[in-house]
Amino acid sequence: MEASLAIEHIDLVVDEAERAMLWVDARIDEPGARYLDGLPADDGLAPSGVAELRLAAAEVIDAHPGIQGELERIGDRVRSLGPSAAVQLLAEQPAVLDLARLSLETFFRLYPDPELYEVEMDARDLDLEELGRGPRDTYRALIDLRSALRARLC
């Protein structure tokens, strides 16, 4: 795998794991007392399975209280030692990979096709081009990452 692709995937793993952590921070339930509807009142329009995936993410974080520090270490390692060192550290942190996978599964339940994602990014007035890729390229990268994480489970 070329270095730039490895860095891109590591960054995406960290981004997705951090996204899942934000969901957990927003929950109204507590570690050890999690329940399916633990998020603040939503409009009930979330696609089937989203609440279950977010609950599973909360349980992963509860079981690994140092996961935020591990995410920071992975990001630091990418910047300081390169992607292969970060890949090695990431391989030692299966909970981070699980959290990223749960985040991606949730993402694809919310945005089952790239057009929905692109419309949402436009509605939020987010310019992903500033990050080096547009919504469709981002969506494709997330599909590739999800496939890689799913393959890890087999």
Secondary structure, 3 states (H helix, E strand, C coil): CCHHHHHHHHHHHHHHHHHHHHHHHHCCCECCECCCCCCCCCCCCCCCCHHHHHHHHHHHHHHCCCHHHHHHHHHHHHHHHCHHHHHHHHHCCHHHHHHHHHHHHHHHHHCCCHHHHHHHHHHCCCCHHHHCCCHHHHHHHHHHHHHHHHHHHC
